[in-house]
Structure formats: structure tokens, C-alpha cells
Amino acid sequence: MKRLSLSIIIFISHFYLAQYQPKNMSSADFRKANEWVDKTYQSLSQDEKLGQLFIVALYTNKGEEFISQIRNIVTNDKIGGLILMQDDAGREINLVNEFQSKSKVPLMIGMDAEWGLYQRIAKAHKFPWAITLGAIQDKNLITEMSAKIAEDCKRMGINWDFAPVVDVNTNPGNPIIGNRSFGSDVNNVINSASAYANGLQNNGILAAIKHFPGHGDTSTDSHLDLPLVPHDMKRLESVELAPFKALMNKGIGGVMVAHLYVPAIETEKGIPASVSKKIITGVLKEKFGYKGLIITDALNMGAVANKFKAGELDAMAFKAGNDIMLFSQDVATGKKLIQQAIDKGQISQSRVEESVRKILLTKYFLGLDKYNNVNPDNINGDLNNATHSAIVQKMYANALTLIKDDKKLLPLDSKATYYYVPLEEASYDAFLTQVNTGTTVIVKKSDEINTIPSNSKVIVGFHKDNSTAYKSYKISDASKKILADLSKNQNVILDVFGSPYALRDIDISNISTVLVSYENNEDSMKATANGLLGQTKIWGRLPVLVNDNLKFGMGIDVEVKKSANETDRKNSSETKTSKTVIE
């Protein structure tokens, strides 16, 4: 009896190390999983066990010499996984198939795919940024969208999407988070991120909430240097740490640790969170009790790569409590230094066993107890087609946020004529084409606004560059002046095809109607035009605090416009009713 109890305890303890698990697994499934982990773990040499702790980057746009280097690392260092970077999907699939065939334990394949595989694969379809999703009120739609991202990941042979970002973006000037955050409100971030993670993990793709302990109020890009998070513990608990604490024990498979200096927790000056034992082991593992995979942010980023030697950085990260070192720049040295630390008693062998078993069990749950080759044929078409456009336009439509509509100019009147003044640096053709399907719009360039008759209805579009999430949201002084001039004697509908932060220093008091579309691409412009025409409901809410007048949660609903046939039927019904009363 005692022996049976001990076996149960060992089984539970080993399973408990894996935070992620597929739905509806039976006790027999769990037993089979742990049997595979035990067998695999025992079959690995110490060098192979240490290799499981590393993920390196695979690019296809850096030439054959680079690919040969990765081939050698896979073969000689027996690493645990790859992170796919730019840029050829078919070539990446072929290489992953090759590398998997050479790996004793199948590799875990990851990608930064916050807004879909487009983030790394230019021919894939772009999904909305997190700030756009944060405006959506029906969070089930986010789950529907991320399930589609999961489908794309599986098509590529990807097992781990390093998303969602759960940083609370309270700093409008944040150079690296911004559009990647669901917003400035803790609860909205939690609910949006939970929906996103569920869409991934319910469909067999691991999620990773990032960037622990919170990158939302920083003014430095951690790709370049080490950002400071200056807040005291009370503030950290209520804002930065809150989403992690709320989500990490709800089955989220991974937590990514950022390169941030957080003096309220790490008292040693200049020590990044990613190599801080106080932050990773002390807070994440011991205080919060997180049992899933803990992975560093990329170790090639300037915040750490400029301060520590490659290899030494990996050993520091593992000592601090990370399970996986991402984007390692020197696997061989990292393994060597970790083993030396074990030999000196600085790291216990049980610590290695904990991480490796956790990695293996997660791999099993992701179906990596075996590997089936992925077919590269028609990959670009499979990652970018009408099914993607349909779901993406649904997201943009549901995110549209109407800030004000003083003169009730929405929805647009199909019988009226509108003037359209496109401003800022990006394209606008898709919007113009779509809006003209339901009403008449005449384009006027910025130097032609004096030809617009007074008291006209004028749509002004702020079209911001959508090529990267890191572009500036700020509106030029020239555009501000044109908007101000138009608002003096015209009925203006302002549409911001960019971040709502674009409205921070713009006077909208004399503007009748202000709409935020969040992004400037073909899908967002089509969805916006349909919303303006009354073909879809407008009911998004501001996901961020913009300024004292534009606060989180602001938004006005505009219902779908009744069609002419519906109106005729209604009028006909009312007429019949009236006649009945008269008779």
C-alpha cells in the first residue's frame, strides 16, 4: 500500500511540472505521458539533457553559411528547439523536417507570432495587433482569431507561439510595447490575453505570456539597452505583475522573462530580470507558484548581450531559474559553464532534471513524442487566403471605436455626397474603393481643401504606416493644421487609421465625429468603410487612456443600418396597421 502511494506521489509530482495539458486527458493518458518522459529522460546523456535547455534562431535570409552553422548546432549540441525567424516559409519547413530527422528528441519549434505568422513570414496574412484586439468587447472573437493563428502554426510545424503580450501599456511613449499590448487597463489585458491564449492552447499550440515582470511602463527598447521599471512593489503588484499572477496558473504553458531592471525586487544594480534569481525563482516560482516553462527573452538583445558574454549569459539565466534559454548565441559554452556549476555544487542535478522533465512532458503533450514531416507545398497560399481575410476583417469591424458623433453623421447617407481628405504617410485606396460602394466620396488632396464648399460633410483620414508595430503614432503639424482649418466650417468625420494615442495632442472639440480604426491596411480599411456605411455594428471601446478627455472604455454604439427593403417592409406594415385602425 505504501509503495502504491509513493508511486502516485511521484507520478503527480512529475506531471505537476507541466503547466500546459491537452483537454480531456484521461488518467491513462497521463500515465502514458509520464512513462514516455521517464524513458526518454533516462535515455539521454548528461550532454543531451543540457541540450534540451536551449533554443536557437533559424533564419532563411542569412545565407547557406548561417544555415550550416545551425545544422551543426542541432547535430553537435543536441538542442531542444528552434525559433523560426525571417523569411521563406517553404524553406523553413524543409529545414525543420531535416533537423527533426537528426534529433534524438524532436525539437520544439517556436515563433513570435503575436499578429500571426506575418510577424516573421511576409507572405502570410497579417492579423490585428493586440491594441486593436483590446478594443473588442466580445472576447470570444479573440479566441476565434487565435485559433486561426494556431491552425497556421500547425501548418508550418510550429508548436509554440511566443504570445500573448500581457504588459499593461501605461506609457504612451513606450518604444517597444505600444501596439503589442492589449491596453492600459489591467482587467482588459487579462481578459483579452486569456481569450488569445485559449485559442492557441485549445488547438494544440503552446502560449507564452510575456514580458515578465512587466514591460508596459518603460521608455527604453530592450533590444538596444536595459530598460528601468522604477515602480515600488505596491504599484508592481497592482499593475505590472497583476496579469501574470492572474493568468499563469490557468494552464498557460509558458512565461517569458524580460530583460528589465526592476530595483524594487532585484536590489543588485543593473541585473536584468532575465538573470535575476530573486525575480524568477523568488517571485515567479516560489511566491506565485508557477509550474510551467520559464523561458528567457531573446539572449541576443542589447539589454543583455551588450553587458554579458555569450555562454556566460546562458549559465546565469539557468542559475536564476529559467528552464529554456532562447536565442542562445553560444550553446556549447553555455552547456559547459552549466556543467561546471553543477560540478561545483552551484547548481543541483535535480534542478536540471526539473527543467528537462518539464520540457519533455510539454513536448509530449504537444505531440512531439514523434515527428511527422510537414508538407511545404502551397504553404504561402495556405497562410494567406480568403479565410484569413474574413476573420481578420471581422476583428477590425468589432474593434472600431466611435469616440464622438455630435451631429449624428454616422452611418453615412447613401444618397449624400462626401469629401475625403487623406492625410499622413500611408495608402488609402482600399478605404476609398470600399466606401464608394455605398455612397459618393470625392477625394480632395491637402492642397485642395479650399475648393470644398462650406458646411459639407468631410471625411478626414489619418493614414499611419502599418508596416511595423513600432512605427510612431504621432500626427504631423501639417495634418493637425489641415484638420483644424476644416473643422472651422465643415462637418468633419475624423478617422484615425492608427493608434488611438494619435489623438493625445489633437483638439477634437470642434470635430463632430471621431472614429478610431487602429490600423492602416487593406482589411482594416475595408472593415472601416463597411462600419461607416452601417453594414456592420460599431461598438468597440478605447483600450487605453489617451489623455484626460479620452479615457479607457470610451465608445459609442452605432447599430447596423436597416436596408431599404427592411424599411419598406416596416412602412408597409405600419400602413396596414393604420388602415385597420381606421376601418
TITORKOL-525039 format. One record per residue (C-alpha): x, y, z; residue in three letters; residue number from 0. Coordinates in steps of 0.25 Angstrom, whole numbers, plus 5000, padded with zeros to 4 digits. Example, Ala and Ser with C-alpha at 12.3 -4.5 7.8 and 13.67 -1.06 7.14 Angstrom:
2
  east  north    up  rest   nr
  5049   4982  5031   ALA    0
  5055   4996  5029   SER    1
//
This chain:
583
  east  north    up  rest   nr
  5000   5000  5000   MET    0
  5011   5010  5004   LYS    1
  5018   5006  4991   ARG    2
  5006   5010  4983   LEU    3
  5004   5023  4990   SER    4
  5019   5026  4987   LEU    5
  5017   5023  4972   SER    6
  5005   5032  4972   ILE    7
  5012   5044  4978   ILE    8
  5024   5042  4969   ILE    9
  5014   5042  4957   PHE   10
  5007   5054  4962   ILE   11
  5019   5062  4964   SER   12
  5025   5059  4951   HIS   13
  5012   5063  4944   PHE   14
  5010   5075  4952   TYR   15
  5023   5081  4946   LEU   16
  5015   5083  4932   ALA   17
  5006   5094  4933   GLN   18
  5000   5092  4919   TYR   19
  4992   5080  4916   GLN   20
  4982   5076  4905   PRO   21
  4968   5076  4909   LYS   22
  4960   5063  4913   ASN   23
  4972   5055  4916   MET   24
  4970   5042  4924   SER   25
  4978   5037  4935   SER   26
  4983   5026  4925   ALA   27
  4988   5037  4916   ASP   28
  4995   5044  4928   PHE   29
  5002   5031  4931   ARG   30
  5006   5028  4917   LYS   31
  5012   5043  4916   ALA   32
  5020   5041  4929   ASN   33
  5025   5027  4924   GLU   34
  5030   5034  4911   TRP   35
  5036   5045  4919   VAL   36
  5043   5035  4929   ASP   37
  5048   5026  4917   LYS   38
  5053   5038  4909   THR   39
  5060   5045  4921   TYR   40
  5067   5032  4925   GLN   41
  5072   5030  4911   SER   42
  5079   5044  4910   LEU   43
  5093   5046  4913   SER   44
  5096   5058  4922   GLN   45
  5101   5066  4910   ASP   46
  5087   5063  4903   GLU   47
  5080   5067  4915   LYS   48
  5087   5080  4916   LEU   49
  5084   5082  4901   GLY   50
  5069   5082  4903   GLN   51
  5070   5095  4911   LEU   52
  5074   5103  4898   PHE   53
  5066   5109  4886   ILE   54
  5074   5115  4875   VAL   55
  5069   5124  4863   ALA   56
  5067   5119  4849   LEU   57
  5067   5130  4838   TYR   58
  5066   5126  4823   THR   59
  5070   5140  4819   ASN   60
  5084   5140  4824   LYS   61
  5091   5130  4814   GLY   62
  5095   5116  4814   GLU   63
  5107   5118  4823   GLU   64
  5098   5122  4834   PHE   65
  5089   5110  4832   ILE   66
  5101   5101  4832   SER   67
  5104   5107  4846   GLN   68
  5090   5104  4851   ILE   69
  5091   5090  4845   ARG   70
  5104   5087  4853   ASN   71
  5098   5093  4866   ILE   72
  5086   5083  4864   VAL   73
  5095   5072  4861   THR   74
  5106   5074  4871   ASN   75
  5099   5082  4883   ASP   76
  5086   5074  4882   LYS   77
  5078   5086  4885   ILE   78
  5063   5085  4890   GLY   79
  5057   5095  4880   GLY   80
  5057   5105  4869   LEU   81
  5051   5119  4868   ILE   82
  5047   5122  4853   LEU   83
  5051   5136  4848   MET   84
  5050   5142  4834   GLN   85
  5046   5139  4824   ASP   86
  5043   5127  4814   ASP   87
  5032   5118  4819   ALA   88
  5035   5106  4810   GLY   89
  5050   5107  4812   ARG   90
  5048   5107  4827   GLU   91
  5039   5095  4827   ILE   92
  5049   5087  4819   ASN   93
  5060   5091  4829   LEU   94
  5051   5087  4841   VAL   95
  5048   5074  4834   ASN   96
  5063   5071  4832   GLU   97
  5067   5076  4846   PHE   98
  5056   5068  4853   GLN   99
  5061   5055  4846   SER  100
  5074   5058  4852   LYS  101
  5069   5060  4866   SER  102
  5068   5049  4877   LYS  103
  5057   5056  4883   VAL  104
  5048   5064  4874   PRO  105
  5051   5079  4874   LEU  106
  5041   5089  4880   MET  107
  5038   5099  4869   ILE  108
  5035   5114  4873   GLY  109
  5032   5127  4867   MET  110
  5028   5141  4871   ASP  111
  5014   5141  4864   ALA  112
  5007   5151  4872   GLU  113
  5000   5157  4860   TRP  114
  5001   5143  4853   GLY  115
  5012   5137  4845   LEU  116
  5013   5150  4837   TYR  117
  5021   5155  4848   GLN  118
  5032   5147  4842   ARG  119
  5027   5142  4829   ILE  120
  5024   5153  4820   ALA  121
  5015   5145  4811   LYS  122
  5006   5141  4822   ALA  123
  4993   5148  4825   HIS  124
  4994   5159  4836   LYS  125
  4985   5158  4848   PHE  126
  4982   5170  4857   PRO  127
  4991   5176  4867   TRP  128
  4988   5174  4882   ALA  129
  4983   5188  4884   ILE  130
  4973   5186  4873   THR  131
  4968   5173  4880   LEU  132
  4967   5181  4893   GLY  133
  4956   5189  4887   ALA  134
  4947   5177  4884   ILE  135
  4936   5175  4894   GLN  136
  4933   5160  4891   ASP  137
  4946   5154  4895   LYS  138
  4941   5140  4889   ASN  139
  4945   5147  4876   LEU  140
  4959   5148  4880   ILE  141
  4959   5133  4883   THR  142
  4953   5130  4869   GLU  143
  4964   5138  4863   MET  144
  4976   5132  4871   SER  145
  4970   5118  4867   ALA  146
  4973   5122  4853   LYS  147
  4987   5126  4857   ILE  148
  4988   5112  4863   ALA  149
  4984   5106  4850   GLU  150
  4995   5114  4843   ASP  151
  5005   5110  4853   CYS  152
  5002   5095  4851   LYS  153
  5002   5096  4836   ARG  154
  5017   5101  4838   MET  155
  5021   5091  4848   GLY  156
  5021   5101  4859   ILE  157
  5018   5097  4874   ASN  158
  5020   5109  4882   TRP  159
  5015   5123  4879   ASP  160
  5022   5133  4888   PHE  161
  5010   5141  4891   ALA  162
  5001   5148  4896   PRO  163
  5008   5160  4902   VAL  164
  5001   5163  4915   VAL  165
  5009   5176  4918   ASP  166
  5000   5187  4923   VAL  167
  5004   5199  4914   ASN  168
  5002   5211  4923   THR  169
  5013   5219  4916   ASN  170
  5009   5224  4902   PRO  171
  5023   5227  4899   GLY  172
  5027   5212  4901   ASN  173
  5037   5209  4889   PRO  174
  5035   5194  4888   ILE  175
  5022   5190  4894   ILE  176
  5011   5200  4890   GLY  177
  5002   5194  4879   ASN  178
  5007   5180  4884   ARG  179
  4999   5182  4897   SER  180
  4984   5180  4899   PHE  181
  4984   5193  4906   GLY  182
  4985   5201  4919   SER  183
  4975   5194  4927   ASP  184
  4979   5182  4936   VAL  185
  4966   5174  4935   ASN  186
  4964   5177  4920   ASN  187
  4978   5172  4918   VAL  188
  4975   5159  4926   ILE  189
  4962   5156  4919   ASN  190
  4968   5159  4905   SER  191
  4980   5151  4907   ALA  192
  4973   5139  4913   SER  193
  4964   5139  4901   ALA  194
  4976   5139  4892   TYR  195
  4984   5128  4900   ALA  196
  4971   5119  4900   ASN  197
  4970   5120  4885   GLY  198
  4985   5115  4884   LEU  199
  4985   5104  4894   GLN  200
  4971   5099  4892   ASN  201
  4977   5096  4878   ASN  202
  4990   5089  4882   GLY  203
  4999   5101  4881   ILE  204
  5007   5106  4894   LEU  205
  5005   5120  4898   ALA  206
  5015   5129  4906   ALA  207
  5011   5141  4913   ILE  208
  5021   5152  4913   LYS  209
  5029   5160  4917   HIS  210
  5030   5157  4932   PHE  211
  5030   5164  4941   PRO  212
  5024   5175  4932   GLY  213
  5030   5183  4921   HIS  214
  5018   5193  4919   GLY  215
  5024   5205  4926   ASP  216
  5037   5206  4920   THR  217
  5044   5217  4911   SER  218
  5055   5209  4906   THR  219
  5055   5198  4895   ASP  220
  5061   5185  4902   SER  221
  5066   5181  4888   HIS  222
  5076   5193  4890   LEU  223
  5079   5195  4905   ASP  224
  5073   5191  4918   LEU  225
  5060   5198  4922   PRO  226
  5057   5202  4936   LEU  227
  5044   5199  4943   VAL  228
  5044   5210  4954   PRO  229
  5032   5206  4962   HIS  230
  5030   5201  4976   ASP  231
  5025   5188  4980   MET  232
  5011   5192  4983   LYS  233
  5010   5198  4968   ARG  234
  5016   5186  4962   LEU  235
  5007   5177  4969   GLU  236
  4994   5185  4965   SER  237
  4999   5187  4950   VAL  238
  5011   5181  4944   GLU  239
  5010   5167  4951   LEU  240
  4995   5166  4952   ALA  241
  4993   5160  4938   PRO  242
  5004   5149  4941   PHE  243
  4998   5146  4954   LYS  244
  4984   5145  4949   ALA  245
  4988   5136  4937   LEU  246
  5000   5128  4940   MET  247
  4993   5117  4948   ASN  248
  4981   5115  4938   LYS  249
  4988   5106  4929   GLY  250
  4997   5116  4922   ILE  251
  5009   5107  4917   GLY  252
  5020   5117  4917   GLY  253
  5025   5131  4923   VAL  254
  5035   5139  4916   MET  255
  5044   5147  4925   VAL  256
  5049   5161  4920   ALA  257
  5062   5168  4920   HIS  258
  5057   5179  4930   LEU  259
  5064   5185  4942   TYR  260
  5054   5185  4954   VAL  261
  5060   5190  4966   PRO  262
  5048   5188  4975   ALA  263
  5051   5173  4974   ILE  264
  5065   5172  4969   GLU  265
  5074   5180  4979   THR  266
  5087   5178  4971   GLU  267
  5089   5189  4962   LYS  268
  5087   5187  4947   GLY  269
  5083   5172  4948   ILE  270
  5073   5169  4938   PRO  271
  5060   5161  4942   ALA  272
  5064   5150  4932   SER  273
  5076   5146  4940   VAL  274
  5071   5150  4954   SER  275
  5069   5139  4963   LYS  276
  5061   5148  4972   LYS  277
  5051   5151  4961   ILE  278
  5050   5137  4954   ILE  279
  5052   5127  4966   THR  280
  5047   5137  4977   GLY  281
  5035   5143  4971   VAL  282
  5031   5135  4959   LEU  283
  5033   5121  4964   LYS  284
  5033   5122  4979   GLU  285
  5023   5134  4982   LYS  286
  5014   5132  4970   PHE  287
  5016   5116  4970   GLY  288
  5017   5116  4954   TYR  289
  5020   5102  4950   LYS  290
  5020   5104  4934   GLY  291
  5032   5106  4925   LEU  292
  5040   5118  4928   ILE  293
  5048   5124  4916   ILE  294
  5057   5136  4915   THR  295
  5054   5147  4905   ASP  296
  5064   5146  4893   ALA  297
  5078   5146  4898   LEU  298
  5084   5154  4886   ASN  299
  5076   5166  4891   MET  300
  5085   5178  4894   GLY  301
  5080   5179  4908   ALA  302
  5088   5167  4912   VAL  303
  5097   5164  4900   ALA  304
  5104   5177  4902   ASN  305
  5107   5174  4917   LYS  306
  5110   5159  4918   PHE  307
  5118   5149  4909   LYS  308
  5110   5139  4901   ALA  309
  5110   5126  4908   GLY  310
  5112   5132  4922   GLU  311
  5099   5139  4920   LEU  312
  5092   5125  4917   ASP  313
  5098   5120  4930   ALA  314
  5094   5132  4938   MET  315
  5080   5130  4932   ALA  316
  5079   5116  4936   PHE  317
  5084   5118  4950   LYS  318
  5073   5129  4952   ALA  319
  5062   5119  4949   GLY  320
  5059   5119  4934   ASN  321
  5056   5106  4928   ASP  322
  5060   5110  4914   ILE  323
  5070   5120  4908   MET  324
  5064   5126  4896   LEU  325
  5072   5131  4884   PHE  326
  5085   5126  4890   SER  327
  5098   5131  4884   GLN  328
  5107   5121  4889   ASP  329
  5101   5107  4893   VAL  330
  5114   5100  4895   ALA  331
  5120   5110  4905   THR  332
  5106   5111  4912   GLY  333
  5105   5096  4914   LYS  334
  5120   5095  4918   LYS  335
  5118   5106  4929   LEU  336
  5105   5100  4934   ILE  337
  5112   5087  4936   GLN  338
  5124   5093  4943   GLN  339
  5114   5100  4952   ALA  340
  5107   5086  4955   ILE  341
  5121   5080  4958   ASP  342
  5124   5092  4968   LYS  343
  5111   5090  4975   GLY  344
  5105   5103  4970   GLN  345
  5094   5097  4962   ILE  346
  5088   5083  4966   SER  347
  5086   5072  4957   GLN  348
  5071   5072  4962   SER  349
  5070   5086  4956   ARG  350
  5074   5080  4942   VAL  351
  5064   5069  4944   GLU  352
  5053   5078  4948   GLU  353
  5055   5086  4935   SER  354
  5057   5075  4925   VAL  355
  5045   5067  4930   ARG  356
  5037   5079  4929   LYS  357
  5041   5081  4915   ILE  358
  5039   5067  4911   LEU  359
  5026   5066  4917   LEU  360
  5021   5078  4910   THR  361
  5027   5073  4897   LYS  362
  5019   5060  4899   TYR  363
  5006   5068  4901   PHE  364
  5009   5076  4888   LEU  365
  5010   5062  4880   GLY  366
  5025   5063  4880   LEU  367
  5027   5049  4885   ASP  368
  5028   5046  4870   LYS  369
  5030   5055  4858   TYR  370
  5023   5055  4844   ASN  371
  5029   5063  4833   ASN  372
  5021   5075  4829   VAL  373
  5018   5077  4814   ASN  374
  5023   5090  4809   PRO  375
  5015   5090  4796   ASP  376
  5005   5102  4795   ASN  377
  5010   5108  4808   ILE  378
  5008   5122  4804   ASN  379
  4994   5120  4799   GLY  380
  4990   5113  4812   ASP  381
  4995   5124  4821   LEU  382
  4989   5135  4813   ASN  383
  4975   5133  4807   ASN  384
  4960   5137  4807   ALA  385
  4958   5130  4821   THR  386
  4969   5139  4827   HIS  387
  4963   5152  4821   SER  388
  4949   5148  4826   ALA  389
  4953   5146  4841   ILE  390
  4962   5158  4841   VAL  391
  4952   5168  4835   GLN  392
  4942   5163  4846   LYS  393
  4953   5166  4857   MET  394
  4955   5180  4851   TYR  395
  4940   5182  4850   ALA  396
  4937   5179  4864   ASN  397
  4949   5188  4869   ALA  398
  4944   5201  4862   LEU  399
  4943   5211  4873   THR  400
  4934   5223  4872   LEU  401
  4939   5234  4881   ILE  402
  4928   5244  4878   LYS  403
  4917   5247  4868   ASP  404
  4911   5260  4872   ASP  405
  4903   5263  4859   LYS  406
  4899   5248  4857   LYS  407
  4907   5247  4844   LEU  408
  4908   5232  4845   LEU  409
  4904   5223  4838   PRO  410
  4907   5230  4825   LEU  411
  4895   5234  4816   ASP  412
  4896   5226  4803   SER  413
  4889   5238  4796   LYS  414
  4899   5249  4801   ALA  415
  4912   5253  4795   THR  416
  4924   5253  4804   TYR  417
  4938   5259  4802   TYR  418
  4950   5251  4806   TYR  419
  4963   5257  4811   VAL  420
  4974   5246  4813   PRO  421
  4986   5251  4822   LEU  422
  4999   5245  4827   GLU  423
  5008   5236  4820   GLU  424
  5001   5223  4817   ALA  425
  4992   5218  4806   SER  426
  4977   5220  4806   TYR  427
  4972   5213  4793   ASP  428
  4965   5201  4799   ALA  429
  4957   5210  4808   PHE  430
  4953   5219  4797   LEU  431
  4949   5208  4788   THR  432
  4940   5201  4798   GLN  433
  4933   5214  4804   VAL  434
  4929   5217  4789   ASN  435
  4921   5204  4788   THR  436
  4911   5210  4798   GLY  437
  4911   5225  4796   THR  438
  4918   5236  4787   THR  439
  4932   5241  4792   VAL  440
  4941   5251  4785   ILE  441
  4955   5252  4788   VAL  442
  4962   5265  4792   LYS  443
  4977   5266  4794   LYS  444
  4982   5274  4805   SER  445
  4985   5286  4796   ASP  446
  4971   5285  4790   GLU  447
  4963   5287  4803   ILE  448
  4959   5301  4800   ASN  449
  4951   5296  4788   THR  450
  4941   5288  4797   ILE  451
  4928   5296  4799   PRO  452
  4925   5301  4813   SER  453
  4917   5292  4822   ASN  454
  4920   5280  4814   SER  455
  4922   5266  4820   LYS  456
  4937   5263  4820   VAL  457
  4944   5250  4824   ILE  458
  4958   5253  4829   VAL  459
  4967   5240  4829   GLY  460
  4979   5239  4837   PHE  461
  4986   5228  4830   HIS  462
  4998   5224  4838   LYS  463
  5009   5214  4833   ASP  464
  5005   5200  4837   ASN  465
  5018   5193  4833   SER  466
  5022   5190  4847   THR  467
  5016   5191  4861   ALA  468
  5027   5200  4865   TYR  469
  5024   5212  4856   LYS  470
  5021   5225  4862   SER  471
  5007   5229  4865   TYR  472
  5009   5244  4865   LYS  473
  5002   5253  4855   ILE  474
  5010   5263  4847   SER  475
  5007   5278  4850   ASP  476
  5003   5280  4835   ALA  477
  4992   5270  4837   SER  478
  4987   5276  4850   LYS  479
  4986   5290  4843   LYS  480
  4978   5284  4832   ILE  481
  4969   5277  4842   LEU  482
  4967   5290  4850   ALA  483
  4964   5298  4837   ASP  484
  4954   5288  4832   LEU  485
  4947   5288  4846   SER  486
  4944   5303  4845   LYS  487
  4933   5302  4834   ASN  488
  4931   5287  4831   GLN  489
  4924   5275  4837   ASN  490
  4937   5267  4839   VAL  491
  4937   5252  4841   ILE  492
  4951   5249  4846   LEU  493
  4956   5234  4845   ASP  494
  4969   5230  4851   VAL  495
  4975   5218  4844   PHE  496
  4986   5217  4854   GLY  497
  4988   5216  4869   SER  498
  4978   5224  4878   PRO  499
  4990   5231  4884   TYR  500
  4990   5239  4871   ALA  501
  4979   5247  4878   LEU  502
  4987   5251  4890   ARG  503
  4990   5265  4886   ASP  504
  4979   5267  4876   ILE  505
  4968   5277  4879   ASP  506
  4955   5270  4875   ILE  507
  4945   5279  4882   SER  508
  4941   5285  4869   ASN  509
  4940   5272  4861   ILE  510
  4927   5265  4860   SER  511
  4931   5251  4859   THR  512
  4943   5243  4863   VAL  513
  4946   5229  4860   LEU  514
  4958   5220  4863   VAL  515
  4961   5209  4853   SER  516
  4974   5205  4860   TYR  517
  4982   5201  4847   GLU  518
  4984   5204  4833   ASN  519
  4984   5192  4824   ASN  520
  4974   5186  4813   GLU  521
  4966   5178  4823   ASP  522
  4965   5190  4833   SER  523
  4961   5200  4823   MET  524
  4950   5191  4817   LYS  525
  4945   5188  4831   ALA  526
  4944   5202  4834   THR  527
  4937   5206  4821   ALA  528
  4927   5196  4824   ASN  529
  4925   5201  4838   GLY  530
  4923   5215  4833   LEU  531
  4913   5211  4823   LEU  532
  4905   5204  4834   GLY  533
  4907   5190  4829   GLN  534
  4914   5185  4842   THR  535
  4911   5190  4856   LYS  536
  4921   5199  4862   ILE  537
  4923   5196  4877   TRP  538
  4938   5196  4881   GLY  539
  4943   5203  4893   ARG  540
  4956   5210  4895   LEU  541
  4966   5200  4901   PRO  542
  4976   5211  4906   VAL  543
  4976   5224  4914   LEU  544
  4979   5234  4903   VAL  545
  4978   5247  4911   ASN  546
  4969   5254  4922   ASP  547
  4958   5255  4912   ASN  548
  4959   5241  4905   LEU  549
  4959   5230  4915   LYS  550
  4959   5215  4915   PHE  551
  4946   5209  4912   GLY  552
  4940   5221  4904   MET  553
  4932   5218  4892   GLY  554
  4918   5219  4885   ILE  555
  4910   5208  4879   ASP  556
  4904   5210  4865   VAL  557
  4895   5199  4860   GLU  558
  4894   5193  4847   VAL  559
  4886   5202  4837   LYS  560
  4873   5196  4833   LYS  561
  4873   5193  4818   SER  562
  4863   5199  4808   ALA  563
  4855   5186  4807   ASN  564
  4854   5185  4822   GLU  565
  4850   5200  4823   THR  566
  4839   5198  4812   ASP  567
  4834   5185  4819   ARG  568
  4833   5193  4832   LYS  569
  4826   5205  4826   ASN  570
  4817   5195  4819   SER  571
  4814   5188  4832   SER  572
  4811   5201  4839   GLU  573
  4802   5206  4827   THR  574
  4794   5193  4828   LYS  575
  4792   5195  4843   THR  576
  4787   5209  4841   SER  577
  4777   5205  4831   LYS  578
  4772   5194  4840   THR  579
  4770   5204  4851   VAL  580
  4763   5214  4842   ILE  581
  4754   5203  4837   GLU  582
//
